[in-house]
Amino acid sequence: MPSTETLAAFFGVSVILGLTPGPDNLFVLLQSAQRGWRAGMCVVLGLCLGLVGHTAAVALGLAAVFAASSTAFTVLKFSGAAYLAWLAWGALRAPAGTPGAPQAAAAGQGRGSALRMVGRGVVMNLTNPKVLIFFLAFLPQFADPARGGMAQQIMVLGVVFMLATLLVFGAIACFSGAFGTLLLRSARAQRLLNRVAGVVFLGLAVRLATAQR
């Protein structure tokens, strides 16, 4: 078990990383603005569930094997890029008055809609190989072999990182969702937001597709 001082320092660094602009928090911001804060929180939950997979991979040593395989890295990054391109296509084609509107978003927050948004977060996170490689380099730095098993310490650090992510991204979802609700009262603003989201998702797809290990 890492020391209290180590966990506190790790939590602080994790919060700073969560606030640093990147694909995940930008994804949360746009989804929340388009669909409301509840949908944004579902995406945040999905991203955190994805982090469980990355943490487990590092703890079990699978991340090192993956990092050494250029084929696995390429397949995963192109899968993620294709998914982002699909989201971009949907956002660019979405007219005003579809589920991005406040009334429709409120009515669409049933179990199926919530699970769909959670799934988006999971896929977004797990198909980004840069997150796995980052975890492989980042988590072990805060683990001390003298304090017990490395795998157990890495799992604890992963949980702390997920907590920091939940707090930071949750705040982004709430603020962006509230602002988006105001924008979506206008059909013109809704169309503009859909187009902006589409362009950003497309840009993220290109960035991921061209990423190097």
N, C-alpha and C positions, 0 to 999 in steps of 0.2 A: 504494500500500500504506500503510495507516495506521501511525503510529509505534508503537513498543513501548509507550510510555507510554499512548497512546490506547487500544490494545487491552487493556491491563491494566485501565484505568479502565472501559472498556466491559464487560469480563468481570465485574468486580465489581458493576456496576450490574445486569447481566443476572442474576447469581446472586440478588441482592436481589429483583428482579422475580419470579424463579422461586419464591422463598419466600413471596411475598405471596399470600394466599389469593385464588383466582380459579377460573373454570370448569375450566381445564385440569388444574391440580394436584388439584383436588377430584375430577375425573373419574378421574384416575390412582389416587387414594387409594381410591375406592369400588370400582373395577374390580379393584384388587389385593386388597382385603379380601374381595371376593366370590369371586374366581377364582384367587388365588395370585399370588406375586410374578413368576413367569414371564409370566403373562398381562399383568400390569401393565407389565412391561418391553416387551412387544410393543406395548401402547398407547403407551408413551413413544416407541418407535421411530416409530410412526405419526404422533404429534404432531410429531416432528422432521422427518419427511418432508413434512408439511404446511407447516412453516416454510420448506422449500426453495421451495415454490410462492409463498409470500408474499414471500420475499426476491427471487426472480426477478421478480415483478410490480413491486416497487419499483425494482429495478435497470433494468428495461426501460421504466419510465414508465407501466406499465399501471395501477398503483395510483392514480395521480393521476386518470386517466380514470374509474376505478371510483368513487373518492371523490366525483366530481362528478355521478355518476348516482344519483339517488334510487331509480330503478326497480331497478337492479342491486343496490343495498344492500338494498332491501326483499325482493327475490326470494331473495337469499342468506341473509338472516337468518331468513326464514320456513322455508326449507329446513332450516337448522340446528335451528330450534325443533321442526320436525316430526320430525326424526331423534331429538332428545332425548326428545320425547314418546313415540316408539315404544320407546325404551330404557326409559323409565319404565313403560310398559304391560307390557313383558316382565318387568321386575323385580318389579312389584307382583303379577303373576300367578304368579311362579315359586314353587313349593312347596319345602319342604326335601327334600333328597335328589336335586336336579337338579344340573347342572354346577357349582353353587356349592360343593358339598361338596368337602373336600380330596381324597378318593379319586377322585372323578370329574374334578376339575380336573387331577390328576396324570395320569390316563389320557387326558385330552382335549387334552394339549399336543402333538398331532401337527401336521404342517405345515398342514393345513387350519384347525385351531383357531388356530394362531399367526397365520396370514395374516388370519383374520377379526378378530382383536384389533388387528392392525396397521391394518387397514382402518377399524376404529372410530376409532382415533386420527387417521388421515388425514382422515376425514369430519368429525370433531369440530372439527379445527383449520381446515380449508379453508372450512367453512360458517359460520365466525364472522367477519363482516365487520369487527368491532371490532379483530381481530388485524391485519388488513391495513392499516387506517387508522392503528393504533398504529405499525406498522412504517414507514409512510409518514412519520410525524412524528418517529420515534425514530432510525432508522438514519442519515439524512442529517446529523444533528447531529454525528456522530463522523467524518464524511468531510470531507477537506480537498482542494479542487480543486488546490491547489499540489503535492499528493503523487501526482498521477496521475489516471487516469480515475475518475469518480464511480461508474460501474456496477461496476467491478472492486472498489473499496473497499467498496461496499455488500454485494457478494457475500461478501467476506472477513468483514465484520461479521456477516453472517447466519450464517456457519459458526461464528463464535465464540459467537453467541447460542445456536445449536443445541447446542454443546458444553456451555454452562452449563445449558441446559434438560435435557440428557441426564444430567448429574451430579446436579442437584437433584431432578428428577422420578424418576430411577433410585433415589435414596435413599428417596424417598417410597414408591415401589413395593415396595422390599425390606422396609422397616419395616412398612408397612401389610399386605403379604402375610403376613408372619410373624404379626402380631397377628390377622389374619383367619383364619388356619389354626386358631388356638386357639379362636376364637369358633365356627367352623363345625363343631367337634366336637359341638356341641349343636344339635339340630334346631330348638329354640325360638330360639336365638341366630341361626341361619341365616335363619329366617323373618323375624325382626326386622331383620336386616341387609338382606335383600331389600326390605322395606317402606321402610326408611330410604333406601336407594338410589333406589327408585322416587320417593319424595317429593322427594328432592334433584334428581334428573334432571328432574322435572316443574317444579320451581322454576327450574332453569336454563333450561328451555324457555320459560317465561313471561318470564324476564329478557331472554333473547335476542330474543324476539318483540316486546318493548316497547322495545328499545334504539333510541336515536336516534343519528344521526351526530354 
